[in-house]
């Protein structure tokens, strides 16, 4: 059993979900609310979590909120918060992908802080208002993509349709239980999309200009693991080694992206807010080739030979080969080749650009992007 304590405590192993009761006791959760979605519950994974809790305080009647949408919304957060209060809960267990974990982070915040939710958004200056009163949260990821189980942020779509980030070290889960077995049933396309999300995290944070050598090392290693195993995991969902490596890449990407992300995520957050039906990881996969090409001229990327170092981790001859390699990987994985395939129209560009410029990831891209630059990136991805 690998015990990792970096950002938070991580239990990482096949079958690690059996440690859920132990981790609840360690962080002081006696009456948890499980936050998940209908698909995860139907797949029987929530039942495994409940079985792991059996015999612990309050385990006989653990309430479950299973209405998390594919992109978590303010209304879902408020509905789950109402259930949390009604059931007298004192902590949360998120079981699912990044959506369930981010929804649970929203509940941990709103159950302990006065509303409205918008007040705590990063771009509204709300991070400083988030305090240690945040309810304790344990995250059990069932996908290998967002890494939200070790991240300090949550992405939520507000009632005004903006997809905003909420960031505070108080929102980091008190424990992450990373059990690759829980991803065995993930469908191929979802495996591919979430895996490319993890790869995008590793690449964007490695290109970001902030000085953080430990994050760089974690991101580069995560990229190598994710790139080498995403096809195997997509092709054979029960390939244990591929699933383990992809889950590690996801966790590592989020451990590293405390350093910052960039234009890929600015565009994906903006477009995902305008059309919540679009999968975040799929959007990252589509935007990544154009943004890597754009960032090739960033001062730190050129000075520190960062594209070549990423190419080496990916087994490519040169950094110039990366954009085409990503496009080819997307095709092999069965992901959409362009925004056109996602029915995105050029008429939507002004709204997408407006949201990207306001996004919290915009300022940490290694090369400052103007409105015209974002237009060009969208056109290149169309």
VMD Tcl script that draws the C-alpha trace (Angstrom):
set ca {
  {0.00 0.00 0.00}
  {1.52 3.30 -1.09}
  {0.86 6.07 1.43}
  {1.47 9.45 -0.17}
  {1.22 12.71 1.74}
  {1.62 15.47 -0.79}
  {-1.05 18.20 -0.70}
  {-3.28 15.73 1.16}
  {-3.17 12.12 2.31}
  {-3.66 9.63 -0.51}
  {-4.42 5.93 -0.16}
  {-3.50 4.44 -3.55}
  {-3.92 0.74 -4.32}
  {-6.25 -1.83 -5.81}
  {-9.02 -2.35 -3.25}
  {-8.17 0.85 -1.35}
  {-11.87 1.65 -0.97}
  {-11.91 -0.78 1.95}
  {-10.09 1.95 3.92}
  {-13.03 4.37 3.68}
  {-14.28 3.80 7.22}
  {-10.73 4.16 8.59}
  {-10.28 7.48 6.78}
  {-13.64 8.80 8.01}
  {-12.58 8.06 11.57}
  {-9.18 9.67 11.01}
  {-10.62 12.97 9.77}
  {-13.53 13.03 12.22}
  {-16.50 12.32 9.97}
  {-19.22 10.46 11.89}
  {-22.28 11.23 9.79}
  {-21.28 11.53 6.11}
  {-23.31 12.52 3.08}
  {-22.27 10.63 -0.04}
  {-22.31 12.83 -3.15}
  {-22.37 10.95 -6.44}
  {-24.33 10.67 -9.68}
  {-27.01 8.29 -10.90}
  {-24.66 6.36 -13.19}
  {-22.11 5.66 -10.46}
  {-24.89 4.53 -8.15}
  {-26.38 2.25 -10.82}
  {-22.93 0.74 -11.44}
  {-22.83 -0.47 -7.84}
  {-19.84 1.62 -6.78}
  {-21.82 3.48 -4.11}
  {-22.80 0.10 -2.68}
  {-19.10 -0.74 -2.36}
  {-18.55 2.51 -0.48}
  {-21.48 1.77 1.82}
  {-20.13 -1.73 2.45}
  {-16.75 -0.25 3.38}
  {-18.50 2.02 5.89}
  {-20.49 -0.82 7.44}
  {-20.22 -0.96 11.20}
  {-18.93 2.56 11.58}
  {-20.80 5.37 13.40}
  {-23.94 6.27 11.50}
  {-23.22 3.78 8.70}
  {-26.62 2.12 8.87}
  {-28.40 5.11 7.39}
  {-25.86 6.98 5.28}
  {-27.73 9.49 3.09}
  {-26.85 9.64 -0.61}
  {-27.22 12.54 -3.05}
  {-27.04 11.02 -6.54}
  {-28.23 13.90 -8.72}
  {-24.88 15.45 -9.67}
  {-25.10 16.49 -13.36}
  {-22.23 15.89 -15.84}
  {-21.09 19.46 -15.17}
  {-21.91 20.37 -11.55}
  {-24.27 23.26 -11.13}
  {-25.18 25.73 -8.42}
  {-28.66 24.19 -8.18}
  {-27.18 20.73 -7.56}
  {-24.88 22.12 -4.86}
  {-27.80 23.80 -3.12}
  {-30.00 20.69 -3.33}
  {-27.24 18.53 -1.84}
  {-26.58 21.16 0.83}
  {-30.24 21.04 1.85}
  {-29.99 17.25 2.22}
  {-26.75 17.58 4.19}
  {-28.42 19.91 6.68}
  {-31.65 17.91 6.88}
  {-29.73 14.72 7.70}
  {-27.48 16.40 10.27}
  {-24.30 15.45 8.44}
  {-20.83 16.46 9.60}
  {-18.80 15.63 6.50}
  {-18.89 14.40 2.93}
  {-17.73 11.48 0.81}
  {-17.57 12.20 -2.92}
  {-17.78 9.06 -5.05}
  {-17.41 9.70 -8.76}
  {-15.52 11.73 -11.31}
  {-14.54 15.35 -11.09}
  {-18.17 16.47 -11.29}
  {-19.20 14.63 -8.11}
  {-16.05 15.71 -6.27}
  {-16.47 19.36 -7.29}
  {-20.16 19.26 -6.36}
  {-19.18 17.90 -2.94}
  {-16.65 20.71 -2.53}
  {-19.44 23.17 -3.24}
  {-21.56 21.50 -0.54}
  {-18.65 21.54 1.93}
  {-18.46 25.29 1.35}
  {-22.15 26.20 1.31}
  {-23.03 24.01 4.32}
  {-20.65 26.07 6.46}
  {-20.60 29.54 4.88}
  {-23.26 32.14 4.19}
  {-24.36 32.44 0.53}
  {-24.60 33.28 -2.26}
  {-22.22 30.82 -3.91}
  {-20.98 33.44 -6.40}
  {-19.45 35.37 -3.51}
  {-16.70 32.74 -3.15}
  {-15.67 32.49 -6.82}
  {-11.99 33.10 -7.48}
  {-12.54 35.79 -10.12}
  {-14.94 37.56 -7.74}
  {-12.15 37.78 -5.14}
  {-13.88 35.18 -3.00}
  {-11.01 32.81 -2.23}
  {-10.02 34.78 0.87}
  {-13.56 34.39 2.23}
  {-13.32 30.59 2.33}
  {-12.28 29.57 5.84}
  {-11.29 26.49 7.82}
  {-14.99 26.00 8.65}
  {-15.35 24.08 5.33}
  {-16.86 20.67 6.06}
  {-14.37 17.75 5.85}
  {-14.43 15.83 2.59}
  {-13.07 12.47 1.48}
  {-12.80 11.97 -2.28}
  {-13.08 8.60 -4.00}
  {-12.44 9.11 -7.75}
  {-13.99 6.72 -10.26}
  {-12.38 8.28 -13.33}
  {-8.80 9.18 -14.19}
  {-8.97 12.74 -15.42}
  {-9.62 15.76 -13.26}
  {-7.55 14.82 -10.22}
  {-10.00 16.85 -8.15}
  {-9.34 14.48 -5.25}
  {-6.00 16.24 -4.62}
  {-6.87 19.72 -5.89}
  {-7.74 22.90 -4.05}
  {-10.33 24.03 -6.59}
  {-13.80 23.24 -7.86}
  {-15.50 24.24 -11.10}
  {-19.20 24.98 -10.85}
  {-21.74 26.37 -13.31}
  {-23.70 29.15 -11.64}
  {-27.33 29.94 -12.31}
  {-26.19 32.76 -14.63}
  {-24.45 30.09 -16.82}
  {-20.89 31.13 -15.96}
  {-18.51 28.24 -15.26}
  {-16.41 29.59 -12.41}
  {-13.55 28.31 -10.33}
  {-13.56 28.22 -6.52}
  {-10.09 27.89 -5.00}
  {-8.86 27.53 -1.45}
  {-6.54 25.17 0.39}
  {-9.48 24.63 2.73}
  {-11.32 22.88 -0.15}
  {-8.65 20.20 -0.57}
  {-10.16 16.84 0.45}
  {-8.87 15.61 3.81}
  {-8.20 12.24 2.17}
  {-8.18 10.77 -1.31}
  {-8.85 7.09 -1.87}
  {-7.48 6.19 -5.30}
  {-8.58 2.68 -6.19}
  {-7.91 1.78 -9.85}
  {-10.44 -1.06 -9.62}
  {-13.22 1.54 -9.47}
  {-12.37 2.63 -13.04}
  {-12.60 -0.87 -14.57}
  {-16.15 -0.31 -15.80}
  {-15.52 3.09 -17.36}
  {-16.63 3.13 -21.05}
  {-13.89 3.53 -23.68}
  {-14.81 7.06 -24.81}
  {-15.07 8.31 -21.24}
  {-11.74 6.66 -20.44}
  {-10.22 8.46 -23.43}
  {-11.75 11.86 -22.67}
  {-10.86 11.83 -18.98}
  {-7.40 10.50 -19.76}
  {-6.75 13.35 -22.18}
  {-7.91 15.73 -19.45}
  {-5.16 14.35 -17.20}
  {-2.61 14.66 -20.00}
  {-3.70 18.26 -20.65}
  {-3.20 19.06 -16.95}
  {0.33 17.68 -17.02}
  {1.24 19.52 -20.22}
  {-0.30 22.88 -19.38}
  {1.15 23.07 -15.90}
  {4.59 22.05 -17.21}
  {4.44 24.90 -19.74}
  {3.20 27.47 -17.21}
  {5.86 30.04 -16.34}
  {5.66 30.02 -12.52}
  {8.78 28.72 -10.75}
  {7.87 25.40 -9.19}
  {10.40 22.64 -9.94}
  {8.62 19.96 -7.84}
  {5.41 20.58 -9.77}
  {7.34 20.40 -13.05}
  {8.84 17.06 -12.11}
  {5.48 15.62 -11.05}
  {3.80 16.88 -14.22}
  {6.46 15.53 -16.55}
  {6.37 12.09 -14.92}
  {2.57 12.12 -15.00}
  {2.64 12.98 -18.71}
  {4.93 10.02 -19.43}
  {2.64 7.64 -17.52}
  {-0.58 8.96 -19.05}
  {0.68 9.10 -22.63}
  {2.14 5.58 -22.47}
  {-1.00 3.96 -21.04}
  {-4.09 5.83 -22.26}
  {-4.53 3.67 -25.35}
  {-4.19 0.44 -23.38}
  {-6.71 1.62 -20.79}
  {-9.15 2.71 -23.50}
  {-8.78 -0.54 -25.47}
  {-9.06 -2.87 -22.45}
  {-10.94 -1.43 -19.53}
  {-9.76 -4.21 -17.20}
  {-6.05 -3.77 -17.91}
  {-5.05 -3.24 -14.29}
  {-1.60 -1.82 -14.95}
  {-2.90 0.67 -17.53}
  {-5.67 1.74 -15.18}
  {-3.20 2.18 -12.32}
  {-0.83 4.30 -14.41}
  {-3.64 6.46 -15.81}
  {-5.04 7.08 -12.33}
  {-1.57 8.10 -11.19}
  {-1.25 10.49 -14.16}
  {-4.59 12.05 -13.18}
  {-3.54 12.46 -9.55}
  {-0.13 13.85 -10.55}
  {-1.60 16.37 -12.98}
  {-3.74 17.83 -10.22}
  {-0.91 17.77 -7.67}
  {1.12 19.80 -10.16}
  {-1.48 22.23 -11.48}
  {-1.42 24.22 -8.27}
  {1.30 25.94 -10.35}
  {-1.27 27.09 -12.92}
  {-2.85 26.02 -16.20}
  {-3.50 28.07 -19.33}
  {-5.42 28.74 -22.52}
  {-6.61 25.16 -23.03}
  {-8.56 25.35 -19.81}
  {-9.64 28.97 -20.28}
  {-11.29 27.97 -23.55}
  {-12.73 24.72 -22.20}
  {-14.17 26.41 -19.11}
  {-15.76 29.13 -21.20}
  {-17.26 26.83 -23.83}
  {-18.30 24.29 -21.22}
  {-20.20 27.00 -19.38}
  {-22.01 27.99 -22.57}
  {-22.83 24.37 -23.40}
  {-22.69 22.09 -20.32}
  {-23.37 19.02 -22.49}
  {-19.80 19.21 -23.85}
  {-17.36 17.07 -21.91}
  {-14.49 19.02 -20.37}
  {-11.83 16.43 -21.17}
  {-12.98 16.19 -24.78}
  {-12.71 19.96 -25.15}
  {-9.20 19.90 -23.67}
  {-8.18 17.24 -26.19}
  {-9.48 19.35 -29.08}
  {-7.86 22.61 -27.92}
  {-4.51 21.15 -26.84}
  {-2.74 20.96 -30.27}
  {-3.42 24.61 -31.14}
  {-2.43 25.87 -27.69}
  {0.82 23.88 -27.64}
  {1.73 25.47 -30.98}
  {0.82 28.91 -29.62}
  {2.88 28.39 -26.46}
  {5.95 27.26 -28.42}
  {6.94 30.93 -28.70}
  {6.58 31.69 -24.98}
  {9.83 32.92 -23.45}
  {10.12 30.31 -20.70}
  {9.05 27.48 -23.01}
  {11.82 28.34 -25.47}
  {14.46 29.22 -22.88}
  {13.95 26.02 -20.87}
  {13.38 23.76 -23.88}
  {10.07 22.66 -22.44}
  {8.53 21.29 -25.63}
  {11.54 19.06 -26.20}
  {11.35 17.80 -22.62}
  {7.66 16.97 -23.08}
  {8.45 15.27 -26.38}
  {11.00 13.08 -24.64}
  {8.41 12.05 -22.04}
  {6.01 11.21 -24.89}
  {8.57 9.27 -26.91}
  {8.58 11.81 -29.77}
  {11.62 13.03 -31.75}
  {11.08 16.78 -31.26}
  {8.79 19.27 -29.58}
  {7.48 20.28 -33.00}
  {5.94 16.81 -33.29}
  {3.66 17.25 -30.27}
  {0.58 18.93 -31.85}
  {0.31 16.35 -34.64}
  {0.91 13.51 -32.15}
  {-1.99 14.75 -30.00}
  {-4.28 14.93 -33.02}
  {-3.28 11.40 -34.02}
  {-3.83 10.15 -30.48}
  {-7.28 11.73 -30.38}
  {-8.15 9.94 -33.62}
  {-6.92 6.57 -32.34}
  {-8.93 7.04 -29.16}
  {-12.09 7.86 -31.10}
  {-12.35 11.42 -29.80}
  {-13.72 14.28 -31.95}
  {-11.16 15.84 -34.28}
  {-12.47 19.38 -34.10}
  {-14.98 21.82 -32.67}
  {-17.03 21.33 -35.84}
  {-17.56 17.70 -34.83}
  {-18.96 19.04 -31.54}
  {-21.33 21.36 -33.46}
  {-19.57 24.49 -32.25}
  {-20.10 27.43 -34.64}
  {-17.87 30.40 -35.43}
  {-20.77 32.64 -34.40}
  {-20.15 31.48 -30.81}
  {-16.56 32.69 -30.80}
  {-17.16 36.15 -29.28}
  {-18.93 34.65 -26.26}
  {-16.26 31.95 -25.85}
  {-13.46 34.53 -26.04}
  {-15.17 36.78 -23.52}
  {-15.38 33.92 -21.04}
  {-11.81 32.78 -21.69}
  {-10.39 36.23 -20.99}
  {-12.22 36.28 -17.66}
  {-11.23 32.75 -16.66}
  {-8.84 32.16 -13.75}
  {-6.52 30.05 -15.97}
  {-6.02 32.85 -18.50}
  {-3.37 34.69 -16.47}
  {-1.16 31.64 -15.89}
  {-0.69 30.71 -19.54}
  {3.04 31.07 -20.38}
  {2.25 33.42 -23.26}
  {-0.35 36.14 -22.77}
  {-3.29 35.61 -25.09}
  {-5.29 38.51 -26.50}
  {-8.86 38.34 -27.75}
  {-7.44 38.01 -31.26}
  {-5.21 35.14 -30.13}
  {-8.18 33.30 -28.68}
  {-10.10 33.83 -31.92}
  {-7.17 32.31 -33.81}
  {-6.97 29.33 -31.42}
  {-10.69 28.68 -31.88}
  {-10.38 28.96 -35.66}
  {-7.45 26.51 -35.64}
  {-9.54 24.06 -33.60}
  {-12.73 24.39 -35.68}
}
mol new
graphics top color blue
foreach p $ca { graphics top sphere $p radius 0.5 }
foreach p [lrange $ca 0 end-1] q [lrange $ca 1 end] { graphics top cylinder $p $q radius 0.2 }
display resetview
